[in-house]
């Protein structure tokens, strides 16, 4: 199953091909590499009218932005009632993953129903980056704890929350996610929902190593112990190439399968103006009905 984030007005994928995707972020056009795009371009994307910047990879690793004209350091784009700050960053990022709107919509709806029913909606967002999910869930009425090892990304999450009119409801933590979860278990704290967006590889603030193939399953089992007596959902999102939705489904089923919920596993993607979907990763959602 492929779920398409088709509710954007300030963002669009205009064209794809030859390892690149051409995107409109507000009024600016950016051309960025995408490893999923292994088909040929239908036109010369580097000569696209109005192109503002290109991220070019280096043969030595990494890469850099090449600007066709001066751009603001950062600008805002909106998704429904949410507002986010975007900017060209290192390693081709802009600080936002638009395809995640499919998860914001579904988990936000779960939170809203719970809050309307008078239930608690305390959410733990791990590897939380610039806070797309944190902002969306807080806007829906959740009490969110936002955890990421990168201080700059956590600060950006706070900016996004304020841009979206959220002044309270999110607690920001700069920490290694595994260490934070271990401390929460010792404290006896619980959460009604958990969201995680684990990297393929990573290092914590103290040099802690993370490799998704060996760390994800035991970490999910560890996090499952934080769930409250009346949980709402557990969401795993992954951009790791080759990590299929069925893998996420299996992990959630084995870690949470006896706790009375159901699993939905799917690809997430974006529509393109070429009429083809752009795949952007996988999601696994365990829902407690």
C-alpha positions as a LaTeX table, in Angstrom:
\begin{tabular}{lrrr}
\hline
Residue & $x$ (\AA) & $y$ (\AA) & $z$ (\AA) \\
\hline
Unk1 & 0.00 & 0.00 & 0.00 \\
Unk2 & 1.27 & 3.47 & $-0.92$ \\
Unk3 & $-0.11$ & 6.46 & 0.99 \\
Unk4 & 0.28 & 9.76 & $-0.84$ \\
Unk5 & 0.64 & 13.12 & 0.90 \\
Unk6 & $-1.52$ & 15.06 & $-1.55$ \\
Unk7 & $-2.79$ & 17.85 & 0.71 \\
Unk8 & 0.03 & 20.34 & 0.13 \\
Unk9 & $-0.42$ & 23.75 & $-1.51$ \\
Unk10 & 2.96 & 25.32 & $-0.63$ \\
Unk11 & 4.97 & 22.29 & $-1.77$ \\
Unk12 & 5.04 & 20.19 & $-4.94$ \\
Unk13 & 7.27 & 17.74 & $-6.80$ \\
Unk14 & 7.43 & 19.14 & $-10.33$ \\
Unk15 & 9.62 & 16.58 & $-12.11$ \\
Unk16 & 11.95 & 13.64 & $-11.46$ \\
Unk17 & 14.67 & 11.67 & $-13.19$ \\
Unk18 & 18.36 & 10.75 & $-13.37$ \\
Unk19 & 18.66 & 10.56 & $-9.59$ \\
Unk20 & 17.08 & 13.97 & $-8.92$ \\
Unk21 & 13.77 & 15.50 & $-7.90$ \\
Unk22 & 12.68 & 19.05 & $-8.71$ \\
Unk23 & 10.56 & 20.55 & $-5.93$ \\
Unk24 & 8.72 & 23.79 & $-5.30$ \\
Unk25 & 9.07 & 24.97 & $-1.71$ \\
Unk26 & 6.82 & 27.99 & $-1.47$ \\
Unk27 & 7.98 & 30.23 & $-4.32$ \\
Unk28 & 11.44 & 28.67 & $-4.68$ \\
Unk29 & 12.52 & 25.75 & $-6.89$ \\
Unk30 & 15.12 & 23.32 & $-5.54$ \\
Unk31 & 16.73 & 20.37 & $-7.34$ \\
Unk32 & 17.93 & 17.65 & $-4.98$ \\
Unk33 & 19.29 & 14.09 & $-5.32$ \\
Unk34 & 16.98 & 11.20 & $-4.54$ \\
Unk35 & 18.31 & 7.61 & $-4.53$ \\
Unk36 & 14.87 & 6.20 & $-5.42$ \\
Unk37 & 14.76 & 8.07 & $-8.74$ \\
Unk38 & 16.51 & 5.55 & $-11.00$ \\
Unk39 & 14.48 & 6.35 & $-14.15$ \\
Unk40 & 15.43 & 8.82 & $-16.88$ \\
Unk41 & 14.33 & 12.46 & $-16.72$ \\
Unk42 & 11.74 & 13.51 & $-19.29$ \\
Unk43 & 13.49 & 16.88 & $-19.68$ \\
Unk44 & 16.72 & 18.63 & $-18.62$ \\
Unk45 & 16.01 & 19.33 & $-14.95$ \\
Unk46 & 19.16 & 21.44 & $-14.57$ \\
Unk47 & 17.82 & 23.85 & $-17.21$ \\
Unk48 & 14.32 & 24.09 & $-15.74$ \\
Unk49 & 12.97 & 27.67 & $-15.95$ \\
Unk50 & 13.15 & 29.47 & $-12.61$ \\
Unk51 & 15.43 & 26.91 & $-10.91$ \\
Unk52 & 16.85 & 28.57 & $-7.78$ \\
Unk53 & 19.32 & 26.06 & $-6.33$ \\
Unk54 & 20.83 & 22.62 & $-6.98$ \\
Unk55 & 22.40 & 20.27 & $-4.46$ \\
Unk56 & 25.38 & 18.64 & $-6.16$ \\
Unk57 & 27.01 & 15.57 & $-4.70$ \\
Unk58 & 30.78 & 15.38 & $-4.40$ \\
Unk59 & 32.81 & 12.40 & $-5.61$ \\
Unk60 & 34.53 & 12.51 & $-2.21$ \\
Unk61 & 31.25 & 12.24 & $-0.33$ \\
Unk62 & 28.70 & 14.80 & 0.81 \\
Unk63 & 28.04 & 17.73 & $-1.44$ \\
Unk64 & 27.01 & 21.38 & $-1.50$ \\
Unk65 & 24.30 & 23.72 & $-2.68$ \\
Unk66 & 24.86 & 25.64 & $-5.90$ \\
Unk67 & 22.72 & 28.79 & $-6.05$ \\
Unk68 & 21.43 & 30.08 & $-9.35$ \\
Unk69 & 20.25 & 33.30 & $-7.67$ \\
Unk70 & 20.30 & 34.70 & $-4.12$ \\
Unk71 & 17.80 & 33.06 & $-1.77$ \\
Unk72 & 16.69 & 33.95 & 1.75 \\
Unk73 & 18.49 & 31.94 & 4.40 \\
Unk74 & 15.11 & 30.50 & 5.41 \\
Unk75 & 11.42 & 30.93 & 4.59 \\
Unk76 & 8.08 & 29.55 & 5.76 \\
Unk77 & 5.62 & 27.18 & 4.12 \\
Unk78 & 2.24 & 26.06 & 5.36 \\
Unk79 & 0.34 & 22.79 & 5.56 \\
Unk80 & $-3.29$ & 23.39 & 6.52 \\
Unk81 & $-3.16$ & 24.95 & 10.02 \\
Unk82 & 0.59 & 24.29 & 10.43 \\
Unk83 & 3.57 & 26.48 & 9.48 \\
Unk84 & 7.16 & 25.31 & 9.07 \\
Unk85 & 10.50 & 26.98 & 8.54 \\
Unk86 & 12.52 & 25.54 & 5.63 \\
Unk87 & 16.04 & 26.27 & 4.46 \\
Unk88 & 18.70 & 24.58 & 2.32 \\
Unk89 & 20.85 & 22.63 & 4.79 \\
Unk90 & 23.84 & 20.31 & 4.65 \\
Unk91 & 23.43 & 16.90 & 3.01 \\
Unk92 & 20.60 & 18.14 & 0.76 \\
Unk93 & 18.02 & 18.58 & 3.56 \\
Unk94 & 15.54 & 21.43 & 3.97 \\
Unk95 & 14.42 & 20.65 & 7.52 \\
Unk96 & 11.07 & 19.13 & 6.56 \\
Unk97 & 9.80 & 15.87 & 5.05 \\
Unk98 & 6.49 & 16.70 & 3.32 \\
Unk99 & 5.47 & 13.07 & 2.78 \\
Unk100 & 5.08 & 12.74 & 6.56 \\
Unk101 & 1.80 & 14.63 & 6.27 \\
Unk102 & 0.09 & 11.25 & 5.77 \\
Unk103 & 1.21 & 10.25 & 9.28 \\
Unk104 & 0.37 & 13.65 & 10.76 \\
Unk105 & $-3.17$ & 13.27 & 9.45 \\
Unk106 & $-3.82$ & 9.77 & 10.77 \\
Unk107 & $-2.14$ & 10.07 & 14.16 \\
Unk108 & $-3.56$ & 13.57 & 14.63 \\
Unk109 & $-7.05$ & 12.19 & 14.09 \\
Unk110 & $-6.43$ & 9.50 & 16.72 \\
Unk111 & $-5.27$ & 12.14 & 19.21 \\
Unk112 & $-8.24$ & 14.42 & 18.53 \\
Unk113 & $-10.71$ & 11.57 & 19.11 \\
Unk114 & $-8.99$ & 10.66 & 22.37 \\
Unk115 & $-8.98$ & 14.26 & 23.63 \\
Unk116 & $-12.64$ & 14.73 & 22.68 \\
Unk117 & $-13.45$ & 11.58 & 24.65 \\
Unk118 & $-11.72$ & 13.02 & 27.71 \\
Unk119 & $-8.70$ & 10.75 & 27.48 \\
Unk120 & $-5.06$ & 11.66 & 28.04 \\
Unk121 & $-2.88$ & 11.93 & 24.91 \\
Unk122 & 0.72 & 12.00 & 26.11 \\
Unk123 & 3.08 & 11.37 & 23.16 \\
Unk124 & 6.80 & 10.58 & 23.04 \\
Unk125 & 8.47 & 11.59 & 19.76 \\
Unk126 & 11.93 & 10.02 & 19.35 \\
Unk127 & 14.57 & 11.01 & 16.77 \\
Unk128 & 12.18 & 13.92 & 16.42 \\
Unk129 & 14.30 & 16.17 & 14.13 \\
Unk130 & 12.67 & 19.57 & 13.47 \\
Unk131 & 9.35 & 18.53 & 14.93 \\
Unk132 & 6.89 & 17.98 & 12.11 \\
Unk133 & 5.12 & 15.25 & 14.05 \\
Unk134 & 5.52 & 17.06 & 17.38 \\
Unk135 & 3.86 & 20.19 & 16.01 \\
Unk136 & 1.06 & 18.30 & 14.25 \\
Unk137 & 0.23 & 16.21 & 17.33 \\
Unk138 & 0.43 & 19.15 & 19.73 \\
Unk139 & $-1.93$ & 21.05 & 17.43 \\
Unk140 & $-4.31$ & 18.08 & 17.65 \\
Unk141 & $-4.28$ & 18.35 & 21.45 \\
Unk142 & $-1.46$ & 16.02 & 22.54 \\
Unk143 & 1.08 & 16.65 & 25.27 \\
Unk144 & 4.34 & 15.92 & 23.42 \\
Unk145 & 7.85 & 15.11 & 24.62 \\
Unk146 & 10.23 & 15.83 & 21.74 \\
Unk147 & 13.63 & 14.07 & 21.90 \\
Unk148 & 16.57 & 14.45 & 19.51 \\
Unk149 & 20.34 & 14.33 & 19.94 \\
Unk150 & 20.97 & 17.45 & 17.79 \\
Unk151 & 20.49 & 20.70 & 19.70 \\
Unk152 & 20.06 & 22.75 & 16.52 \\
Unk153 & 17.23 & 20.53 & 15.28 \\
Unk154 & 15.44 & 20.74 & 18.63 \\
Unk155 & 15.70 & 24.53 & 18.48 \\
Unk156 & 14.18 & 24.44 & 14.99 \\
Unk157 & 11.32 & 22.33 & 16.36 \\
Unk158 & 10.59 & 25.09 & 18.86 \\
Unk159 & 10.55 & 27.64 & 16.04 \\
Unk160 & 8.11 & 25.51 & 14.04 \\
Unk161 & 5.85 & 25.16 & 17.06 \\
Unk162 & 5.76 & 28.92 & 17.60 \\
Unk163 & 5.13 & 29.54 & 13.88 \\
Unk164 & 2.12 & 27.20 & 14.18 \\
Unk165 & 0.78 & 29.08 & 17.18 \\
Unk166 & 1.84 & 26.48 & 19.76 \\
Unk167 & 3.29 & 28.12 & 22.87 \\
Unk168 & 2.86 & 25.16 & 25.24 \\
Unk169 & 2.23 & 21.44 & 25.00 \\
Unk170 & 5.71 & 20.37 & 23.81 \\
Unk171 & 8.61 & 19.48 & 26.09 \\
Unk172 & 11.98 & 19.64 & 24.27 \\
Unk173 & 14.80 & 17.26 & 25.21 \\
Unk174 & 18.32 & 17.19 & 23.71 \\
Unk175 & 19.54 & 13.67 & 24.45 \\
Unk176 & 20.41 & 10.25 & 23.09 \\
Unk177 & 17.05 & 8.55 & 22.58 \\
Unk178 & 18.07 & 5.20 & 24.06 \\
Unk179 & 19.46 & 6.81 & 27.20 \\
Unk180 & 16.34 & 8.96 & 27.59 \\
Unk181 & 14.01 & 5.95 & 27.28 \\
Unk182 & 16.07 & 4.01 & 29.83 \\
Unk183 & 15.77 & 6.89 & 32.31 \\
Unk184 & 12.02 & 7.19 & 31.73 \\
Unk185 & 11.63 & 3.49 & 32.48 \\
Unk186 & 13.53 & 3.89 & 35.73 \\
Unk187 & 11.35 & 6.88 & 36.65 \\
Unk188 & 8.19 & 4.91 & 35.95 \\
Unk189 & 6.89 & 7.42 & 33.40 \\
Unk190 & 4.42 & 6.28 & 30.74 \\
Unk191 & 3.14 & 7.56 & 27.39 \\
Unk192 & $-0.09$ & 6.96 & 25.50 \\
Unk193 & 1.62 & 7.02 & 22.09 \\
Unk194 & 5.14 & 6.72 & 20.71 \\
Unk195 & 6.47 & 8.06 & 17.42 \\
Unk196 & 9.96 & 7.30 & 16.15 \\
Unk197 & 11.87 & 8.19 & 12.99 \\
Unk198 & 15.14 & 6.31 & 13.48 \\
Unk199 & 18.13 & 6.99 & 11.23 \\
Unk200 & 19.97 & 4.25 & 9.36 \\
Unk201 & 23.14 & 5.20 & 11.22 \\
Unk202 & 23.77 & 7.80 & 13.87 \\
Unk203 & 25.68 & 8.99 & 16.89 \\
Unk204 & 24.33 & 10.40 & 20.12 \\
Unk205 & 25.73 & 13.46 & 21.94 \\
Unk206 & 28.24 & 11.24 & 23.74 \\
Unk207 & 29.28 & 9.27 & 20.67 \\
Unk208 & 26.66 & 6.54 & 21.14 \\
Unk209 & 26.38 & 4.41 & 18.00 \\
Unk210 & 23.10 & 3.53 & 16.28 \\
Unk211 & 22.69 & 1.03 & 13.42 \\
Unk212 & 19.10 & 0.39 & 12.49 \\
Unk213 & 19.49 & $-3.28$ & 11.47 \\
Unk214 & 20.71 & $-4.30$ & 14.91 \\
Unk215 & 19.22 & $-1.62$ & 17.17 \\
Unk216 & 15.64 & $-1.09$ & 15.99 \\
Unk217 & 13.87 & $-4.24$ & 17.21 \\
Unk218 & 15.33 & $-4.27$ & 20.76 \\
Unk219 & 14.69 & $-0.54$ & 21.00 \\
Unk220 & 11.04 & $-0.92$ & 20.01 \\
Unk221 & 10.63 & $-3.64$ & 22.65 \\
Unk222 & 12.25 & $-1.32$ & 25.17 \\
Unk223 & 9.96 & 1.57 & 24.23 \\
Unk224 & 6.89 & $-0.69$ & 24.43 \\
Unk225 & 7.44 & $-0.83$ & 28.19 \\
Unk226 & 6.73 & 2.93 & 28.34 \\
Unk227 & 3.19 & 2.56 & 27.00 \\
Unk228 & 0.39 & 3.39 & 29.40 \\
Unk229 & $-2.46$ & 1.10 & 30.39 \\
Unk230 & $-4.66$ & 2.71 & 27.70 \\
Unk231 & $-2.31$ & 3.39 & 24.76 \\
Unk232 & $-3.33$ & 5.02 & 21.48 \\
Unk233 & $-0.69$ & 4.10 & 18.89 \\
Unk234 & 2.95 & 3.30 & 18.12 \\
Unk235 & 4.37 & 4.70 & 14.87 \\
Unk236 & 7.68 & 3.82 & 13.22 \\
Unk237 & 8.78 & 5.75 & 10.15 \\
Unk238 & 11.87 & 4.79 & 8.16 \\
Unk239 & 13.80 & 6.16 & 5.20 \\
Unk240 & 16.30 & 3.28 & 5.21 \\
Unk241 & 16.52 & 1.83 & 1.71 \\
Unk242 & 15.47 & $-1.82$ & 1.70 \\
Unk243 & 13.56 & $-1.66$ & 4.99 \\
Unk244 & 10.19 & $-2.80$ & 3.67 \\
Unk245 & 6.82 & $-2.06$ & 5.29 \\
Unk246 & 6.50 & $-5.77$ & 6.12 \\
Unk247 & 9.67 & $-5.52$ & 8.21 \\
Unk248 & 8.12 & $-2.72$ & 10.26 \\
Unk249 & 4.89 & $-4.72$ & 10.55 \\
Unk250 & 6.80 & $-7.74$ & 11.83 \\
Unk251 & 8.71 & $-5.66$ & 14.38 \\
Unk252 & 5.53 & $-4.08$ & 15.73 \\
Unk253 & 3.63 & $-7.39$ & 15.75 \\
Unk254 & 6.36 & $-9.18$ & 17.68 \\
Unk255 & 7.01 & $-6.32$ & 20.09 \\
Unk256 & 3.37 & $-5.33$ & 20.70 \\
Unk257 & 1.30 & $-8.15$ & 19.24 \\
Unk258 & $-0.20$ & $-9.37$ & 22.48 \\
Unk259 & $-1.43$ & $-5.95$ & 23.54 \\
Unk260 & $-4.74$ & $-5.86$ & 21.68 \\
Unk261 & $-4.15$ & $-3.65$ & 18.65 \\
Unk262 & $-3.68$ & $-3.96$ & 14.91 \\
Unk263 & $-0.86$ & $-3.09$ & 12.53 \\
Unk264 & $-0.96$ & $-1.01$ & 9.37 \\
Unk265 & 2.20 & $-1.05$ & 7.24 \\
Unk266 & 2.66 & 1.00 & 4.08 \\
Unk267 & 4.91 & 3.06 & 1.87 \\
Unk268 & 4.67 & 6.84 & 2.05 \\
Unk269 & 5.06 & 9.00 & $-1.01$ \\
Unk270 & 4.39 & 12.25 & $-2.82$ \\
Unk271 & 2.44 & 13.03 & $-5.98$ \\
Unk272 & 4.35 & 14.51 & $-8.90$ \\
Unk273 & 3.24 & 16.72 & $-11.76$ \\
Unk274 & 4.43 & 13.94 & $-14.07$ \\
Unk275 & 1.53 & 11.79 & $-12.86$ \\
Unk276 & 3.71 & 9.21 & $-11.09$ \\
Unk277 & 4.14 & 8.81 & $-7.33$ \\
Unk278 & 7.52 & 9.40 & $-5.71$ \\
Unk279 & 8.21 & 6.77 & $-2.99$ \\
Unk280 & 9.67 & 8.29 & 0.18 \\
Unk281 & 10.04 & 5.54 & 2.76 \\
Unk282 & 7.94 & 3.21 & 4.86 \\
Unk283 & 5.65 & 3.44 & 7.86 \\
Unk284 & 4.42 & 0.98 & 10.41 \\
Unk285 & 1.54 & 2.01 & 12.70 \\
Unk286 & 0.19 & $-0.08$ & 15.56 \\
Unk287 & $-3.26$ & 1.21 & 16.52 \\
Unk288 & $-5.08$ & 0.38 & 19.74 \\
Unk289 & $-8.77$ & 0.43 & 18.82 \\
\hline
\end{tabular}
